């Protein structure tokens, strides 16, 4: 059975450097069209079900803005 993951961004800490976007092997991250409280376009996930939980984005983030959670069976993001 496929494991499901939830990616959570701390939008107000993200400065939109795009390092996580470049690190994602599934290309499911992008910059949000809205801005955070610092005036940056924060990163966001655009296709949550496709996340494989590799944590490459969280490892790459210099500001520790990303958390990855494994969802329980039947739980949705």
PQR file with spaces between the fields and no chain letter, atoms N, CA, C, O and H, PARSE charges and radii, in Angstrom:
ATOM       1  N    UNK     1       0.835   -1.178    0.000 -0.4000 1.5000
ATOM       2  CA   UNK     1       0.000    0.000    0.000 -0.0000 2.0000
ATOM       3  C    UNK     1       0.887    1.251    0.000  0.5500 1.7000
ATOM       4  O    UNK     1       1.903    1.302    0.693 -0.5500 1.4000
ATOM       5  N    UNK     2       0.496    2.241   -0.772 -0.4000 1.5000
ATOM       6  CA   UNK     2       1.235    3.499   -0.869 -0.0000 2.0000
ATOM       7  C    UNK     2       1.080    4.309    0.416  0.5500 1.7000
ATOM       8  O    UNK     2      -0.028    4.488    0.922 -0.5500 1.4000
ATOM       9  H    UNK     2      -0.330    2.200   -1.334  0.4000 1.0000
ATOM      10  N    UNK     3       2.203    4.794    0.931 -0.4000 1.5000
ATOM      11  CA   UNK     3       2.169    5.664    2.099 -0.0000 2.0000
ATOM      12  C    UNK     3       1.824    7.079    1.646  0.5500 1.7000
ATOM      13  O    UNK     3       2.198    7.500    0.551 -0.5500 1.4000
ATOM      14  H    UNK     3       3.103    4.649    0.520  0.4000 1.0000
ATOM      15  N    UNK     4       1.113    7.802    2.493 -0.4000 1.5000
ATOM      16  CA   UNK     4       0.735    9.177    2.190 -0.0000 2.0000
ATOM      17  C    UNK     4       1.417   10.121    3.160  0.5500 1.7000
ATOM      18  O    UNK     4       1.586    9.809    4.339 -0.5500 1.4000
ATOM      19  H    UNK     4       0.809    7.460    3.383  0.4000 1.0000
ATOM      20  N    UNK     5       1.803   11.270    2.650 -0.4000 1.5000
ATOM      21  CA   UNK     5       2.536   12.250    3.437 -0.0000 2.0000
ATOM      22  C    UNK     5       1.883   13.617    3.331  0.5500 1.7000
ATOM      23  O    UNK     5       1.191   13.926    2.361 -0.5500 1.4000
ATOM      24  H    UNK     5       1.665   11.523    1.693  0.4000 1.0000
ATOM      25  N    UNK     6       2.120   14.423    4.350 -0.4000 1.5000
ATOM      26  CA   UNK     6       1.627   15.801    4.358 -0.0000 2.0000
ATOM      27  C    UNK     6       2.830   16.717    4.512  0.5500 1.7000
ATOM      28  O    UNK     6       3.642   16.536    5.420 -0.5500 1.4000
ATOM      29  H    UNK     6       2.682   14.172    5.138  0.4000 1.0000
ATOM      30  N    UNK     7       2.945   17.695    3.631 -0.4000 1.5000
ATOM      31  CA   UNK     7       4.017   18.682    3.683 -0.0000 2.0000
ATOM      32  C    UNK     7       3.421   19.966    4.247  0.5500 1.7000
ATOM      33  O    UNK     7       2.415   20.469    3.747 -0.5500 1.4000
ATOM      34  H    UNK     7       2.285   17.842    2.894  0.4000 1.0000
ATOM      35  N    UNK     8       4.057   20.493    5.301 -0.4000 1.5000
ATOM      36  CA   UNK     8       3.579   21.711    5.940 -0.0000 2.0000
ATOM      37  C    UNK     8       4.682   22.764    5.879  0.5500 1.7000
ATOM      38  O    UNK     8       5.822   22.510    6.269 -0.5500 1.4000
ATOM      39  H    UNK     8       4.874   20.084    5.708  0.4000 1.0000
ATOM      40  N    UNK     9       4.328   23.946    5.385 -0.4000 1.5000
ATOM      41  CA   UNK     9       5.266   25.059    5.284 -0.0000 2.0000
ATOM      42  C    UNK     9       4.949   26.095    6.345  0.5500 1.7000
ATOM      43  O    UNK     9       3.780   26.393    6.594 -0.5500 1.4000
ATOM      44  H    UNK     9       3.402   24.153    5.068  0.4000 1.0000
ATOM      45  N    UNK    10       5.973   26.645    6.971 -0.4000 1.5000
ATOM      46  CA   UNK    10       5.805   27.803    7.839 -0.0000 2.0000
ATOM      47  C    UNK    10       5.899   29.008    6.912  0.5500 1.7000
ATOM      48  O    UNK    10       6.984   29.536    6.670 -0.5500 1.4000
ATOM      49  H    UNK    10       6.922   26.404    6.770  0.4000 1.0000
ATOM      50  N    UNK    11       4.765   29.430    6.402 -0.4000 1.5000
ATOM      51  CA   UNK    11       4.709   30.471    5.363 -0.0000 2.0000
ATOM      52  C    UNK    11       5.401   31.758    5.774  0.5500 1.7000
ATOM      53  O    UNK    11       6.035   32.415    4.948 -0.5500 1.4000
ATOM      54  H    UNK    11       3.883   29.001    6.598  0.4000 1.0000
ATOM      55  N    UNK    12       5.284   32.123    7.043 -0.4000 1.5000
ATOM      56  CA   UNK    12       5.839   33.408    7.466 -0.0000 2.0000
ATOM      57  C    UNK    12       7.351   33.383    7.649  0.5500 1.7000
ATOM      58  O    UNK    12       7.972   34.442    7.735 -0.5500 1.4000
ATOM      59  H    UNK    12       4.769   31.590    7.714  0.4000 1.0000
ATOM      60  N    UNK    13       7.956   32.201    7.710 -0.4000 1.5000
ATOM      61  CA   UNK    13       9.417   32.112    7.792 -0.0000 2.0000
ATOM      62  C    UNK    13      10.056   31.935    6.427  0.5500 1.7000
ATOM      63  O    UNK    13      11.248   32.199    6.265 -0.5500 1.4000
ATOM      64  H    UNK    13       7.451   31.341    7.640  0.4000 1.0000
ATOM      65  N    UNK    14       9.281   31.490    5.436 -0.4000 1.5000
ATOM      66  CA   UNK    14       9.815   31.211    4.103 -0.0000 2.0000
ATOM      67  C    UNK    14      10.152   32.513    3.376  0.5500 1.7000
ATOM      68  O    UNK    14       9.367   33.461    3.367 -0.5500 1.4000
ATOM      69  H    UNK    14       8.313   31.275    5.568  0.4000 1.0000
ATOM      70  N    UNK    15      11.343   32.533    2.764 -0.4000 1.5000
ATOM      71  CA   UNK    15      11.754   33.715    2.004 -0.0000 2.0000
ATOM      72  C    UNK    15      11.731   33.474    0.492  0.5500 1.7000
ATOM      73  O    UNK    15      12.224   34.297   -0.280 -0.5500 1.4000
ATOM      74  H    UNK    15      11.981   31.762    2.771  0.4000 1.0000
ATOM      75  N    UNK    16      11.158   32.346    0.075 -0.4000 1.5000
ATOM      76  CA   UNK    16      10.977   32.079   -1.346 -0.0000 2.0000
ATOM      77  C    UNK    16      12.262   31.851   -2.112  0.5500 1.7000
ATOM      78  O    UNK    16      12.362   32.246   -3.274 -0.5500 1.4000
ATOM      79  H    UNK    16      10.757   31.678    0.702  0.4000 1.0000
ATOM      80  N    UNK    17      13.252   31.223   -1.489 -0.4000 1.5000
ATOM      81  CA   UNK    17      14.553   31.021   -2.145 -0.0000 2.0000
ATOM      82  C    UNK    17      14.509   29.951   -3.241  0.5500 1.7000
ATOM      83  O    UNK    17      15.412   29.883   -4.075 -0.5500 1.4000
ATOM      84  H    UNK    17      13.171   30.902   -0.546  0.4000 1.0000
ATOM      85  N    UNK    18      13.478   29.127   -3.244 -0.4000 1.5000
ATOM      86  CA   UNK    18      13.247   28.089   -4.251 -0.0000 2.0000
ATOM      87  C    UNK    18      14.177   26.877   -4.140  0.5500 1.7000
ATOM      88  O    UNK    18      14.148   26.015   -5.019 -0.5500 1.4000
ATOM      89  H    UNK    18      12.744   29.182   -2.567  0.4000 1.0000
ATOM      90  N    UNK    19      14.991   26.785   -3.102 -0.4000 1.5000
ATOM      91  CA   UNK    19      15.864   25.626   -2.956 -0.0000 2.0000
ATOM      92  C    UNK    19      15.058   24.343   -2.796  0.5500 1.7000
ATOM      93  O    UNK    19      15.442   23.305   -3.335 -0.5500 1.4000
ATOM      94  H    UNK    19      15.014   27.485   -2.388  0.4000 1.0000
ATOM      95  N    UNK    20      13.949   24.399   -2.066 -0.4000 1.5000
ATOM      96  CA   UNK    20      13.106   23.221   -1.891 -0.0000 2.0000
ATOM      97  C    UNK    20      12.464   22.803   -3.213  0.5500 1.7000
ATOM      98  O    UNK    20      12.333   21.613   -3.500 -0.5500 1.4000
ATOM      99  H    UNK    20      13.638   25.242   -1.628  0.4000 1.0000
ATOM     100  N    UNK    21      12.071   23.778   -4.002 -0.4000 1.5000
ATOM     101  CA   UNK    21      11.448   23.498   -5.296 -0.0000 2.0000
ATOM     102  C    UNK    21      12.420   22.746   -6.194  0.5500 1.7000
ATOM     103  O    UNK    21      12.036   21.792   -6.871 -0.5500 1.4000
ATOM     104  H    UNK    21      12.178   24.744   -3.769  0.4000 1.0000
ATOM     105  N    UNK    22      13.669   23.174   -6.200 -0.4000 1.5000
ATOM     106  CA   UNK    22      14.687   22.516   -7.020 -0.0000 2.0000
ATOM     107  C    UNK    22      15.060   21.139   -6.479  0.5500 1.7000
ATOM     108  O    UNK    22      15.494   20.276   -7.242 -0.5500 1.4000
ATOM     109  H    UNK    22      13.980   23.949   -5.650  0.4000 1.0000
ATOM     110  N    UNK    23      14.898   20.920   -5.164 -0.4000 1.5000
ATOM     111  CA   UNK    23      15.271   19.646   -4.555 -0.0000 2.0000
ATOM     112  C    UNK    23      14.199   18.568   -4.715  0.5500 1.7000
ATOM     113  O    UNK    23      14.496   17.382   -4.570 -0.5500 1.4000
ATOM     114  H    UNK    23      14.546   21.622   -4.544  0.4000 1.0000
ATOM     115  N    UNK    24      12.973   18.956   -5.008 -0.4000 1.5000
ATOM     116  CA   UNK    24      11.863   18.003   -5.069 -0.0000 2.0000
ATOM     117  C    UNK    24      11.973   17.108   -6.312  0.5500 1.7000
ATOM     118  O    UNK    24      11.934   17.608   -7.436 -0.5500 1.4000
ATOM     119  H    UNK    24      12.732   19.920   -5.126  0.4000 1.0000
ATOM     120  N    UNK    25      12.110   15.783   -6.117 -0.4000 1.5000
ATOM     121  CA   UNK    25      12.230   14.884   -7.274 -0.0000 2.0000
ATOM     122  C    UNK    25      10.918   14.712   -8.044  0.5500 1.7000
ATOM     123  O    UNK    25      10.928   14.267   -9.191 -0.5500 1.4000
ATOM     124  H    UNK    25      12.141   15.376   -5.204  0.4000 1.0000
ATOM     125  N    UNK    26       9.805   15.057   -7.426 -0.4000 1.5000
ATOM     126  CA   UNK    26       8.497   14.912   -8.067 -0.0000 2.0000
ATOM     127  C    UNK    26       7.994   16.216   -8.693  0.5500 1.7000
ATOM     128  O    UNK    26       6.949   16.218   -9.343 -0.5500 1.4000
ATOM     129  H    UNK    26       9.797   15.419   -6.494  0.4000 1.0000
ATOM     130  N    UNK    27       8.720   17.322   -8.507 -0.4000 1.5000
ATOM     131  CA   UNK    27       8.334   18.626   -9.054 -0.0000 2.0000
ATOM     132  C    UNK    27       6.918   19.023   -8.653  0.5500 1.7000
ATOM     133  O    UNK    27       6.117   19.434   -9.493 -0.5500 1.4000
ATOM     134  H    UNK    27       9.569   17.320   -7.978  0.4000 1.0000
ATOM     135  N    UNK    28       6.616   18.897   -7.355 -0.4000 1.5000
ATOM     136  CA   UNK    28       5.274   19.205   -6.869 -0.0000 2.0000
ATOM     137  C    UNK    28       5.251   20.433   -5.955  0.5500 1.7000
ATOM     138  O    UNK    28       4.250   20.690   -5.286 -0.5500 1.4000
ATOM     139  H    UNK    28       7.266   18.563   -6.673  0.4000 1.0000
ATOM     140  N    UNK    29       6.342   21.184   -5.927 -0.4000 1.5000
ATOM     141  CA   UNK    29       6.409   22.412   -5.137 -0.0000 2.0000
ATOM     142  C    UNK    29       6.497   23.610   -6.068  0.5500 1.7000
ATOM     143  O    UNK    29       7.011   23.508   -7.181 -0.5500 1.4000
ATOM     144  H    UNK    29       7.155   20.975   -6.471  0.4000 1.0000
ATOM     145  N    UNK    30       5.992   24.744   -5.604 -0.4000 1.5000
ATOM     146  CA   UNK    30       6.021   25.981   -6.395 -0.0000 2.0000
ATOM     147  C    UNK    30       5.979   27.159   -5.436  0.5500 1.7000
ATOM     148  O    UNK    30       5.783   26.985   -4.233 -0.5500 1.4000
ATOM     149  H    UNK    30       5.574   24.826   -4.699  0.4000 1.0000
ATOM     150  N    UNK    31       6.161   28.347   -5.967 -0.4000 1.5000
ATOM     151  CA   UNK    31       5.989   29.544   -5.159 -0.0000 2.0000
ATOM     152  C    UNK    31       4.525   29.948   -5.199  0.5500 1.7000
ATOM     153  O    UNK    31       3.894   29.932   -6.256 -0.5500 1.4000
ATOM     154  H    UNK    31       6.320   28.489   -6.944  0.4000 1.0000
ATOM     155  N    UNK    32       3.995   30.306   -4.050 -0.4000 1.5000
ATOM     156  CA   UNK    32       2.609   30.733   -3.932 -0.0000 2.0000
ATOM     157  C    UNK    32       2.438   32.095   -4.604  0.5500 1.7000
ATOM     158  O    UNK    32       3.374   32.895   -4.629 -0.5500 1.4000
ATOM     159  H    UNK    32       4.508   30.318   -3.191  0.4000 1.0000
ATOM     160  N    UNK    33       1.270   32.358   -5.140 -0.4000 1.5000
ATOM     161  CA   UNK    33       1.019   33.651   -5.785 -0.0000 2.0000
ATOM     162  C    UNK    33       0.794   34.758   -4.752  0.5500 1.7000
ATOM     163  O    UNK    33       0.968   35.937   -5.059 -0.5500 1.4000
ATOM     164  H    UNK    33       0.510   31.708   -5.120  0.4000 1.0000
ATOM     165  N    UNK    34       0.409   34.382   -3.527 -0.4000 1.5000
ATOM     166  CA   UNK    34       0.232   35.382   -2.471 -0.0000 2.0000
ATOM     167  C    UNK    34       1.552   35.598   -1.735  0.5500 1.7000
ATOM     168  O    UNK    34       2.480   34.799   -1.857 -0.5500 1.4000
ATOM     169  H    UNK    34       0.268   33.424   -3.277  0.4000 1.0000
ATOM     170  N    UNK    35       1.624   36.672   -0.981 -0.4000 1.5000
ATOM     171  CA   UNK    35       2.847   36.969   -0.236 -0.0000 2.0000
ATOM     172  C    UNK    35       2.626   36.731    1.258  0.5500 1.7000
ATOM     173  O    UNK    35       1.500   36.786    1.752 -0.5500 1.4000
ATOM     174  H    UNK    35       0.870   37.321   -0.882  0.4000 1.0000
ATOM     175  N    UNK    36       3.734   36.464    1.968 -0.4000 1.5000
ATOM     176  CA   UNK    36       3.657   36.280    3.410 -0.0000 2.0000
ATOM     177  C    UNK    36       3.827   37.626    4.109  0.5500 1.7000
ATOM     178  O    UNK    36       3.872   38.667    3.454 -0.5500 1.4000
ATOM     179  H    UNK    36       4.648   36.419    1.567  0.4000 1.0000
ATOM     180  N    UNK    37       3.921   37.605    5.449 -0.4000 1.5000
ATOM     181  CA   UNK    37       3.989   38.868    6.185 -0.0000 2.0000
ATOM     182  C    UNK    37       5.309   39.619    5.993  0.5500 1.7000
ATOM     183  O    UNK    37       5.434   40.772    6.407 -0.5500 1.4000
ATOM     184  H    UNK    37       3.884   36.759    5.981  0.4000 1.0000
ATOM     185  N    UNK    38       6.288   38.972    5.370 -0.4000 1.5000
ATOM     186  CA   UNK    38       7.562   39.641    5.074 -0.0000 2.0000
ATOM     187  C    UNK    38       7.625   40.139    3.631  0.5500 1.7000
ATOM     188  O    UNK    38       8.605   40.765    3.229 -0.5500 1.4000
ATOM     189  H    UNK    38       6.186   38.035    5.033  0.4000 1.0000
ATOM     190  N    UNK    39       6.580   39.860    2.858 -0.4000 1.5000
ATOM     191  CA   UNK    39       6.530   40.311    1.475 -0.0000 2.0000
ATOM     192  C    UNK    39       7.107   39.333    0.469  0.5500 1.7000
ATOM     193  O    UNK    39       7.284   39.687   -0.697 -0.5500 1.4000
ATOM     194  H    UNK    39       5.784   39.351    3.185  0.4000 1.0000
ATOM     195  N    UNK    40       7.407   38.104    0.895 -0.4000 1.5000
ATOM     196  CA   UNK    40       7.948   37.084   -0.001 -0.0000 2.0000
ATOM     197  C    UNK    40       6.831   36.170   -0.506  0.5500 1.7000
ATOM     198  O    UNK    40       5.801   36.014    0.149 -0.5500 1.4000
ATOM     199  H    UNK    40       7.263   37.817    1.842  0.4000 1.0000
ATOM     200  N    UNK    41       7.044   35.577   -1.662 -0.4000 1.5000
ATOM     201  CA   UNK    41       6.159   34.532   -2.161 -0.0000 2.0000
ATOM     202  C    UNK    41       6.681   33.216   -1.573  0.5500 1.7000
ATOM     203  O    UNK    41       7.720   32.723   -2.012 -0.5500 1.4000
ATOM     204  H    UNK    41       7.881   35.703   -2.194  0.4000 1.0000
ATOM     205  N    UNK    42       5.986   32.646   -0.598 -0.4000 1.5000
ATOM     206  CA   UNK    42       6.480   31.420    0.031 -0.0000 2.0000
ATOM     207  C    UNK    42       6.253   30.193   -0.845  0.5500 1.7000
ATOM     208  O    UNK    42       5.408   30.196   -1.740 -0.5500 1.4000
ATOM     209  H    UNK    42       5.142   33.047   -0.242  0.4000 1.0000
ATOM     210  N    UNK    43       7.009   29.169   -0.573 -0.4000 1.5000
ATOM     211  CA   UNK    43       6.834   27.913   -1.277 -0.0000 2.0000
ATOM     212  C    UNK    43       5.560   27.229   -0.797  0.5500 1.7000
ATOM     213  O    UNK    43       5.110   27.443    0.329 -0.5500 1.4000
ATOM     214  H    UNK    43       7.695   29.167    0.154  0.4000 1.0000
ATOM     215  N    UNK    44       4.994   26.413   -1.660 -0.4000 1.5000
ATOM     216  CA   UNK    44       3.803   25.641   -1.307 -0.0000 2.0000
ATOM     217  C    UNK    44       3.810   24.345   -2.111  0.5500 1.7000
ATOM     218  O    UNK    44       4.556   24.202   -3.080 -0.5500 1.4000
ATOM     219  H    UNK    44       5.360   26.239   -2.574  0.4000 1.0000
ATOM     220  N    UNK    45       2.980   23.419   -1.698 -0.4000 1.5000
ATOM     221  CA   UNK    45       2.866   22.161   -2.439 -0.0000 2.0000
ATOM     222  C    UNK    45       1.645   22.256   -3.350  0.5500 1.7000
ATOM     223  O    UNK    45       0.583   22.714   -2.927 -0.5500 1.4000
ATOM     224  H    UNK    45       2.374   23.535   -0.911  0.4000 1.0000
ATOM     225  N    UNK    46       1.797   21.826   -4.590 -0.4000 1.5000
ATOM     226  CA   UNK    46       0.703   21.945   -5.561 -0.0000 2.0000
ATOM     227  C    UNK    46       0.031   20.602   -5.860  0.5500 1.7000
ATOM     228  O    UNK    46      -1.031   20.567   -6.481 -0.5500 1.4000
ATOM     229  H    UNK    46       2.659   21.454   -4.933  0.4000 1.0000
ATOM     230  N    UNK    47       0.645   19.492   -5.420 -0.4000 1.5000
ATOM     231  CA   UNK    47       0.055   18.171   -5.654 -0.0000 2.0000
ATOM     232  C    UNK    47       0.379   17.263   -4.475  0.5500 1.7000
ATOM     233  O    UNK    47       1.203   16.355   -4.584 -0.5500 1.4000
ATOM     234  H    UNK    47       1.507   19.520   -4.915  0.4000 1.0000
ATOM     235  N    UNK    48      -0.280   17.518   -3.347 -0.4000 1.5000
ATOM     236  CA   UNK    48      -0.011   16.816   -2.091 -0.0000 2.0000
ATOM     237  C    UNK    48      -0.001   15.285   -2.218  0.5500 1.7000
ATOM     238  O    UNK    48       0.908   14.651   -1.682 -0.5500 1.4000
ATOM     239  H    UNK    48      -0.949   18.255   -3.258  0.4000 1.0000
ATOM     240  N    UNK    49      -0.972   14.665   -2.906 -0.4000 1.5000
ATOM     241  CA   UNK    49      -0.991   13.197   -2.982 -0.0000 2.0000
ATOM     242  C    UNK    49       0.236   12.580   -3.666  0.5500 1.7000
ATOM     243  O    UNK    49       0.520   11.398   -3.477 -0.5500 1.4000
ATOM     244  H    UNK    49      -1.710   15.180   -3.342  0.4000 1.0000
ATOM     245  N    UNK    50       0.954   13.367   -4.448 -0.4000 1.5000
ATOM     246  CA   UNK    50       2.129   12.846   -5.149 -0.0000 2.0000
ATOM     247  C    UNK    50       3.403   12.850   -4.297  0.5500 1.7000
ATOM     248  O    UNK    50       4.427   12.313   -4.720 -0.5500 1.4000
ATOM     249  H    UNK    50       0.723   14.328   -4.601  0.4000 1.0000
ATOM     250  N    UNK    51       3.351   13.450   -3.103 -0.4000 1.5000
ATOM     251  CA   UNK    51       4.532   13.512   -2.234 -0.0000 2.0000
ATOM     252  C    UNK    51       4.946   12.104   -1.814  0.5500 1.7000
ATOM     253  O    UNK    51       4.112   11.313   -1.372 -0.5500 1.4000
ATOM     254  H    UNK    51       2.520   13.886   -2.759  0.4000 1.0000
ATOM     255  N    UNK    52       6.236   11.794   -1.953 -0.4000 1.5000
ATOM     256  CA   UNK    52       6.761   10.478   -1.587 -0.0000 2.0000
ATOM     257  C    UNK    52       7.455   10.501   -0.225  0.5500 1.7000
ATOM     258  O    UNK    52       7.986    9.481    0.213 -0.5500 1.4000
ATOM     259  H    UNK    52       6.913   12.436   -2.311  0.4000 1.0000
ATOM     260  N    UNK    53       7.457   11.637    0.438 -0.4000 1.5000
ATOM     261  CA   UNK    53       8.024   11.732    1.779 -0.0000 2.0000
ATOM     262  C    UNK    53       9.528   11.628    1.847  0.5500 1.7000
ATOM     263  O    UNK    53      10.066   11.209    2.871 -0.5500 1.4000
ATOM     264  H    UNK    53       7.025   12.466    0.082  0.4000 1.0000
ATOM     265  N    UNK    54      10.218   11.993    0.800 -0.4000 1.5000
ATOM     266  CA   UNK    54      11.680   11.863    0.760 -0.0000 2.0000
ATOM     267  C    UNK    54      12.381   12.865    1.677  0.5500 1.7000
ATOM     268  O    UNK    54      13.524   12.645    2.077 -0.5500 1.4000
ATOM     269  H    UNK    54       9.781   12.334   -0.033  0.4000 1.0000
ATOM     270  N    UNK    55      11.705   13.956    2.008 -0.4000 1.5000
ATOM     271  CA   UNK    55      12.225   15.023    2.870 -0.0000 2.0000
ATOM     272  C    UNK    55      13.342   15.842    2.238  0.5500 1.7000
ATOM     273  O    UNK    55      14.004   16.614    2.932 -0.5500 1.4000
ATOM     274  H    UNK    55      10.777   14.134    1.683  0.4000 1.0000
ATOM     275  N    UNK    56      13.562   15.692    0.949 -0.4000 1.5000
ATOM     276  CA   UNK    56      14.587   16.481    0.262 -0.0000 2.0000
ATOM     277  C    UNK    56      14.342   17.972    0.397  0.5500 1.7000
ATOM     278  O    UNK    56      15.283   18.751    0.550 -0.5500 1.4000
ATOM     279  H    UNK    56      13.024   15.065    0.385  0.4000 1.0000
ATOM     280  N    UNK    57      13.092   18.367    0.342 -0.4000 1.5000
ATOM     281  CA   UNK    57      12.750   19.788    0.473 -0.0000 2.0000
ATOM     282  C    UNK    57      13.083   20.302    1.865  0.5500 1.7000
ATOM     283  O    UNK    57      13.656   21.382    2.010 -0.5500 1.4000
ATOM     284  H    UNK    57      12.327   17.735    0.218  0.4000 1.0000
ATOM     285  N    UNK    58      12.729   19.534    2.884 -0.4000 1.5000
ATOM     286  CA   UNK    58      12.978   19.951    4.272 -0.0000 2.0000
ATOM     287  C    UNK    58      14.465   19.997    4.576  0.5500 1.7000
ATOM     288  O    UNK    58      14.923   20.882    5.299 -0.5500 1.4000
ATOM     289  H    UNK    58      12.264   18.657    2.766  0.4000 1.0000
ATOM     290  N    UNK    59      15.212   19.065    4.041 -0.4000 1.5000
ATOM     291  CA   UNK    59      16.661   19.033    4.250 -0.0000 2.0000
ATOM     292  C    UNK    59      17.320   20.228    3.580  0.5500 1.7000
ATOM     293  O    UNK    59      18.262   20.800    4.127 -0.5500 1.4000
ATOM     294  H    UNK    59      14.840   18.346    3.454  0.4000 1.0000
ATOM     295  N    UNK    60      16.846   20.607    2.423 -0.4000 1.5000
ATOM     296  CA   UNK    60      17.437   21.694    1.651 -0.0000 2.0000
ATOM     297  C    UNK    60      17.095   23.077    2.204  0.5500 1.7000
ATOM     298  O    UNK    60      17.846   24.028    1.985 -0.5500 1.4000
ATOM     299  H    UNK    60      16.081   20.142    1.978  0.4000 1.0000
ATOM     300  N    UNK    61      15.983   23.201    2.911 -0.4000 1.5000
ATOM     301  CA   UNK    61      15.511   24.503    3.382 -0.0000 2.0000
ATOM     302  C    UNK    61      16.467   25.106    4.411  0.5500 1.7000
ATOM     303  O    UNK    61      16.654   24.534    5.485 -0.5500 1.4000
ATOM     304  H    UNK    61      15.373   22.428    3.089  0.4000 1.0000
ATOM     305  N    UNK    62      17.073   26.255    4.098 -0.4000 1.5000
ATOM     306  CA   UNK    62      18.028   26.867    5.020 -0.0000 2.0000
ATOM     307  C    UNK    62      17.369   27.485    6.254  0.5500 1.7000
ATOM     308  O    UNK    62      18.050   27.773    7.238 -0.5500 1.4000
ATOM     309  H    UNK    62      16.921   26.720    3.225  0.4000 1.0000
ATOM     310  N    UNK    63      16.063   27.688    6.208 -0.4000 1.5000
ATOM     311  CA   UNK    63      15.354   28.323    7.320 -0.0000 2.0000
ATOM     312  C    UNK    63      14.461   27.355    8.098  0.5500 1.7000
ATOM     313  O    UNK    63      13.696   27.773    8.967 -0.5500 1.4000
ATOM     314  H    UNK    63      15.510   27.454    5.408  0.4000 1.0000
ATOM     315  N    UNK    64      14.559   26.064    7.784 -0.4000 1.5000
ATOM     316  CA   UNK    64      13.784   25.024    8.491 -0.0000 2.0000
ATOM     317  C    UNK    64      12.297   25.337    8.503  0.5500 1.7000
ATOM     318  O    UNK    64      11.651   25.274    9.549 -0.5500 1.4000
ATOM     319  H    UNK    64      15.180   25.724    7.078  0.4000 1.0000
ATOM     320  N    UNK    65      11.758   25.674    7.342 -0.4000 1.5000
ATOM     321  CA   UNK    65      10.352   26.064    7.214 -0.0000 2.0000
ATOM     322  C    UNK    65       9.433   24.905    6.845  0.5500 1.7000
ATOM     323  O    UNK    65       8.218   25.086    6.764 -0.5500 1.4000
ATOM     324  H    UNK    65      12.283   25.725    6.492  0.4000 1.0000
ATOM     325  N    UNK    66       9.992   23.721    6.622 -0.4000 1.5000
ATOM     326  CA   UNK    66       9.202   22.626    6.067 -0.0000 2.0000
ATOM     327  C    UNK    66       9.204   21.435    7.007  0.5500 1.7000
ATOM     328  O    UNK    66      10.248   21.026    7.515 -0.5500 1.4000
ATOM     329  H    UNK    66      10.979   23.575    6.688  0.4000 1.0000
ATOM     330  N    UNK    67       8.013   20.884    7.232 -0.4000 1.5000
ATOM     331  CA   UNK    67       7.859   19.660    8.020 -0.0000 2.0000
ATOM     332  C    UNK    67       7.121   18.642    7.172  0.5500 1.7000
ATOM     333  O    UNK    67       6.205   18.991    6.428 -0.5500 1.4000
ATOM     334  H    UNK    67       7.165   21.217    6.819  0.4000 1.0000
ATOM     335  N    UNK    68       7.522   17.376    7.284 -0.4000 1.5000
ATOM     336  CA   UNK    68       6.889   16.285    6.545 -0.0000 2.0000
ATOM     337  C    UNK    68       6.288   15.332    7.571  0.5500 1.7000
ATOM     338  O    UNK    68       6.959   14.927    8.521 -0.5500 1.4000
ATOM     339  H    UNK    68       8.267   17.093    7.889  0.4000 1.0000
ATOM     340  N    UNK    69       5.021   14.976    7.375 -0.4000 1.5000
ATOM     341  CA   UNK    69       4.336   14.057    8.276 -0.0000 2.0000
ATOM     342  C    UNK    69       3.801   12.870    7.497  0.5500 1.7000
ATOM     343  O    UNK    69       3.209   13.037    6.430 -0.5500 1.4000
ATOM     344  H    UNK    69       4.476   15.305    6.604  0.4000 1.0000
ATOM     345  N    UNK    70       4.009   11.668    8.027 -0.4000 1.5000
ATOM     346  CA   UNK    70       3.405   10.490    7.422 -0.0000 2.0000
ATOM     347  C    UNK    70       1.989   10.373    7.954  0.5500 1.7000
ATOM     348  O    UNK    70       1.767   10.431    9.163 -0.5500 1.4000
ATOM     349  H    UNK    70       4.490   11.533    8.894  0.4000 1.0000
ATOM     350  N    UNK    71       1.045   10.212    7.065 -0.4000 1.5000
ATOM     351  CA   UNK    71      -0.358   10.119    7.442 -0.0000 2.0000
ATOM     352  C    UNK    71      -0.724    8.675    7.773  0.5500 1.7000
ATOM     353  O    UNK    71      -0.188    7.733    7.189 -0.5500 1.4000
ATOM     354  H    UNK    71       1.225   10.165    6.082  0.4000 1.0000
ATOM     355  N    UNK    72      -1.630    8.524    8.703 -0.4000 1.5000
ATOM     356  CA   UNK    72      -2.147    7.201    9.048 -0.0000 2.0000
ATOM     357  C    UNK    72      -3.018    6.705    7.905  0.5500 1.7000
ATOM     358  O    UNK    72      -3.494    7.497    7.092 -0.5500 1.4000
ATOM     359  H    UNK    72      -2.066    9.289    9.177  0.4000 1.0000
ATOM     360  N    UNK    73      -3.223    5.405    7.844 -0.4000 1.5000
ATOM     361  CA   UNK    73      -4.073    4.826    6.794 -0.0000 2.0000
ATOM     362  C    UNK    73      -5.478    5.421    6.866  0.5500 1.7000
ATOM     363  O    UNK    73      -6.107    5.405    7.924 -0.5500 1.4000
ATOM     364  H    UNK    73      -2.836    4.761    8.504  0.4000 1.0000
ATOM     365  N    UNK    74      -5.960    5.935    5.763 -0.4000 1.5000
ATOM     366  CA   UNK    74      -7.270    6.539    5.701 -0.0000 2.0000
ATOM     367  C    UNK    74      -7.294    8.025    6.010  0.5500 1.7000
ATOM     368  O    UNK    74      -8.285    8.698    5.727 -0.5500 1.4000
ATOM     369  H    UNK    74      -5.449    5.948    4.904  0.4000 1.0000
ATOM     370  N    UNK    75      -6.219    8.546    6.587 -0.4000 1.5000
ATOM     371  CA   UNK    75      -6.127    9.970    6.918 -0.0000 2.0000
ATOM     372  C    UNK    75      -5.784   10.754    5.644  0.5500 1.7000
ATOM     373  O    UNK    75      -4.996   10.293    4.819 -0.5500 1.4000
ATOM     374  H    UNK    75      -5.414    7.999    6.817  0.4000 1.0000
ATOM     375  N    UNK    76      -6.375   11.926    5.495 -0.4000 1.5000
ATOM     376  CA   UNK    76      -6.087   12.755    4.329 -0.0000 2.0000
ATOM     377  C    UNK    76      -5.392   14.039    4.764  0.5500 1.7000
ATOM     378  O    UNK    76      -5.541   14.504    5.894 -0.5500 1.4000
ATOM     379  H    UNK    76      -7.016   12.301    6.166  0.4000 1.0000
ATOM     380  N    UNK    77      -4.634   14.589    3.833 -0.4000 1.5000
ATOM     381  CA   UNK    77      -3.852   15.806    4.124 -0.0000 2.0000
ATOM     382  C    UNK    77      -4.710   17.024    4.131  0.5500 1.7000
ATOM     383  O    UNK    77      -4.214   18.127    4.358 -0.5500 1.4000
ATOM     384  H    UNK    77      -4.513   14.211    2.915  0.4000 1.0000
